Amino acid sequence: MSPTTSLLLTLCALLETAQGGAAGLDRRAALERAAAEERAQDFSSAARTVEELLSAAPNDLELLVRAGLLRARGDFHELAQAHLEAAVKLAPSKREVWLALGEAQCRAQRLQGAVESFRKAQILDDADGLPSNGLGAALYFLAQIDEARAALETAAKRNPRLPGPRHMLGRIALDEARYDDAIRWFSECTQMDDRDAESWSRLGVAFQKKAQNEKAIEAYRSALKYDPLDLGARQNLGRLLMDLGRDAEGKAELETHAKLVRGKQRLTLALESLKLEPASVRSRVAVGDALLQLGSHREALSHYREALRGKNPPAAAYLGAAKAFDALGEVSSRDRLAARALEVGRDDAALVTEAKTLMEKPASQPASAPAGKEGVR
């Protein structure tokens, strides 16, 4: 689970408790669907699911916060700001809405606004260190390092199980060439969450700076185990292996790095196109194809499913979903969707060949998904 997902769930749990729980099965089912879409990194679909509920209850504080954070995660910053400013207007004395607004402002690079929001949350209640954590992160990105350090140390002291301030203190230590301190902070993060790929990657840098090369290699490989798309860890590992004379291993990592760079460029273009035309099925399929190429199979599947919800979806959407199910080891779903792709795209010879080949394959071993790391930790 990413740090921002954790923050969103924490805030919404607090708000739901304050409002007396979920209001009926339909609402609960919709929120569960939104949570599943968010886990698949399909933030636009998750936000729309929540906004459908919000249209019937425009003053629902929990829904406003959820929709705002989801829009922020999908880089629709004006929509995020609108939802969260409405939440602040409804409940200016609730710490959680200021935390959410600060999170969204950080994502939109409105850092001074984020500082103000986190400070308001801090005044309301900082017993768990969450406002100080957000404040410290915003100040760090404003290059106000001494103030950032003070806020982050406060957060770490108040919440011994909160990884966010420890990660940011590790980053400060790394920036200041205090490598032993960086190793200590990032090690604490990985002890709290063994899947924290970002901390593993930075831990590798700190070990490498100390010429502890085997530990650096181990840390980089741990980062890539949980996030195979971490370009920095992949490149650092490849270069280090080459420097150590392990040319075959190093070359393989650097070749993979180059392929991932091209894949991420393709994904960026597809996401930009989708942002310009959110209803475009073609753009949605292009995002799915790019994610599939990068190995993000569940995220790809979420986009293909969204494309399939429209009227007369293209054969490419059925085929893409079939490929994603194949990568996940779900043969019956693969074959059902590949058959539908054959039916819809029967005049496309290349697609027909690909679909038939897919249906004749033995079952694939399910692929593991990378652990995402976004936002204020």
N, C-alpha and C positions, 0 to 999 in steps of 0.2 A: 504494500500500500504506500502510495506516495505521501509526502508530508502534507501537501495541500489537500489531498483526499481526507487524510486524518483530521486536518483542521476543519474541513467542511462538515464531516460527520460529527465532530465534537460540538461545533457551534449549533448544528441543527438538532442534535440530541438535547442540548441545553434549552433551546427555544421550544422544542416539542414538549419537554417536561413542563416548562413554564405555561404552555398553552393548554395542557391537559391531554396530550396524546393525539394520535392520528384520528381524523374525522371520517371513519368508514373504510370499508374494504376497497372501494374504487381508488380512493386517495392512496391507500397503502400500496396497492398493486402498481399504481402509476409511479410512486416514489421508488419502489423496488426496481421497476423497469429503468427509471432514470439512473439509479445507482449502477445497474448492470451496464448501461450505455457509457456511464462515466468510467467504469473499470476498463472498458474497451477503448478508452481515449476518444470516444465520439461525443465530445462535449456539446456540440451544436444540437445533436438529437436529444441528449439528456436535458439541455436547457429548454428545448421546445416542449418536451414532455412535462416539465415542471410549469412552464408558462401556460400550458393548456389548463392546468389546475388553477393557476393564478388568475386566469381570465374570469373564472367564476368566483374568485375570492381575492380581489385586488389588494385587500388590506391584511392578508395573511402574512405575518412576520416571518415565519419559517420558510414559506415559499419564496418570499422576496429575497431572503438571504441565499437560499439554494440557487435560485435563478441567477442572482448577481455573481456568485462565485463561479458557477458553471460558465456564464458568459465571459467572465474574466479569463478563465482557463482556456476558452476557445478564441481568445484575442478579439472579442467583440466588446471593446472597452467602453464605448458610449452606452451600450445597453446595460452593461454591468453597473456602470456608475448610476444610471437611472434607477435600476432596481434597488441598489443599496442606499442611495439618497432618500428614496421613498421609505425604506426601512428605518433610516435614522430619523426621519420626520415623524414616523409613527411611534418610535420608542427611543428617544434620545438618551434615556437613562440606562439602557441595556448595553452592557459592555460588549456583548457578542456582535452587535451590529457594527460597532466601531472597529472591532477586530476584522470583520469581514470587509468593511470598506477599506481599511488599511491594506489588507491582502490584495484587493483589486487595484488599488492605486499603485502598489509596488509593481504589479504585473504591467500596468500601463505606463510605467516609468514616471509617474507623478509622485516623486519621492518626497517632496516637501509636504504634500498633502497627506501622504502615508504617515510621515512623522507626526503630524498634528492628530491624525486619527488614532494612532497607537498611544499617543500621550493622553488622549481623552479616555481611552480604554484603561490605561494605567491608573489614572485618577480614580476610576470607578472601582477597580479591583485588580490587583496584580499579585494576588496570593500564589497563583500557580505559575507565574513567570511568563505567561503567554504574551501579554502586552509588551513587556520588556524585551522579549525575544524578537517580536516584530519590529519594535523600535530600533533595536540594535542592528538588525539586518538592513533597514532603510537607511540608517545613518552610515553604515559601512559602504553602501552603494553611493552615498553622497560624499564619500571620502572624508567623513568626519570620524576618524578612527578612534581617537581617545574617548569621545562620547559613546561611540558604538561599543567599544570594549567595556565601558562601565555598565551600559545597559545589558549587554550579554552576560557579563559576570553576575549581575543581579539575577537574571533569569536562570542561569545555571545553579546558583546557590538556592534559589527558591524552589526549583524543581529538579531534583537529582536524576529524574528519569526522562528529562526532555532533551532529545538529541540536537535540536536546532541550534541553541546557543553554543553548544560544544563544537558543532561543525563550523560555525562562523568564527569562533575563537581559534579554531585550527587554521582557518583561512588567513586570519590576521597573523598568526604565528608564522605561517608559510611565507606570507608577503614580507615579513620582517626577518626572514632567514633564521628564525628560532626553531630549528628543525626538531629538536627534542620535544619542545612543547607541542608542535604540530602533531608529532607522532602520538603523544599522550592524548590529545583531544580527539583525533580521528580514530584512535584505537578504542576510546570510550564509545564513540558512535557505533562502530562495528560490533562492539560487545552488546550494545543495546539492540541492534538490528543487524544481523549477519547479512541481510540482503541489501544493505545500504551501499549501492554500487558507487555513488559519488564519493563517499568517504573512503572506500577502498582505493579508488583511483587517486585521490589526493594523498592518501597514506603512502601509496607507491611512489609518488613524487618526493615526499619527505624522506623516505628510505633511500631513494636514489641519490638525493642531495647529500646524504650521509655515507654514500658509497657502500651501503648495505644492499648489494645488488640482488642477492637471492631473495631477500625479504621483499624488495621492490617488485621482482618478477611475480612472486606469490600474491602480492597485493593487487597488481594489475590484472592477474588472471582471475582473482576473486571478483574484481569489478566487472570483467567481461563475462563471467559466469552469470551474473545477475542482470547485466545490461550489455548484451553483445553489440549494441549500437553506440557504445561510448567511444567516440572517435579519438579523444585524447588518450585514453588508456591504451587503445589499440596501437596508436602511433608511438607512444612512449615505450610500450613493450617491444615493438618491432625494432626501434632504434637501439634500445638497450641490448637486446639479443645480438644485433649486428655488431655493436661495440665490443661485446664479450666473445666475438668470434663464432657465435652460433648462427651462421649465415642462413642455413636452410629454414630454421624456425623464424628468424627475423624477417626474411624475405616473404614468407607465407603471411605473417601478420601485416606487413606493409602492403602486400597485394590486396588483402581483405580490406584494409583501411581505404585504399583507393576505390574499390568497388562500393564501399559504404558511402563514401563522399558523393559519388555519382548518384547513388540511390537516394540519398538525403536531398540532393539538389532537385531530383525529380519529384520527390514528395513535397518540397517547398513550393514548387511551381503549381502542383496539383491543388495544394491547400489554398494558395492565393486565388486560383481560379474558382474554387468552391466558395471562398469568402465573398467574391464578387457576385457569384450566382448560386446562392444557397440551395435553390430548387433544381439545379442542373443535375440530371441523372448522369450525364456523361462525366461531369467533374467529380461526382461522387464515386463513380467506378474508377476513375483515374487515381483518386486517393487510395482506394482499395488496392489497386494494382501496385502502386508504389509501396504501400505498407507490406503487401505480400512479398515483394521482391526483397524487402529489408528483413523479412522473417517475423514481422509483427502480425501473426496470423489471426489472433482474436480481434485485434483492432481493425484489420482488413475486413474480417467477416462482418463486423458491425456496420461498416460503410456499405458493403454489398447488400446487406439486409435493408438498409435505408433506401438504397436504389430500387430494391425489389418491391418496396411498398407503393411505388407510383403506378400509374396506369401504363400498361404495355411496356414493362421493363425490357431492356435489350438483352440479347443472348449473352453478351459479355458479362452482365451482372450475375446471371445464373452460373456461367462458367467460373467466374472469379470466386463466387461463394463455394462452388464445388471444390476448387483448388484449396481454399482455406480449410474446408472440412477434411480434405485429404491430408493436409499437413497436421491437422489435429487428431487424425486417426479415426474419424467418424465416417465409416465407409457407407453406411446406409444413406446418410444425408448427402454425402458426396455423389453417390450414384443417382439419387433422385434428382438432384439439381443438374447434374451433367446430362441426364436424359431430357430434362426440360430445356437445357441449352441447345441440345440437338434438335428438338422440336421447333424452337423459336428461330434458331439460326441455321436451318437446314440448307439455305442457299449459300452459306459461307463455307467454302470447302476447307479452309484452314481451321476454322473453329470446329467443324464436324470431326476432323481428324484428331484435334486436340482433345475433344470431349470423349471420343471413343477410346483413345489411348488412356485417358484418365480412368475410365470405367473398367478397363482391363488390368489396371495395376493392382498388386496386392496391397493390403492395408499398410499405411505408413505408421511409424512409431509417433505417438503424440509429441509435438514440439513444445518446449517450455517457453513461456512468455517472458520478455525482459521486464525488470522492475523499473518503473518510471520514477523520476525525481524532478518535481517541478515546484516552483514557487517558494514562498517563505516557509522555511522549515520549522 
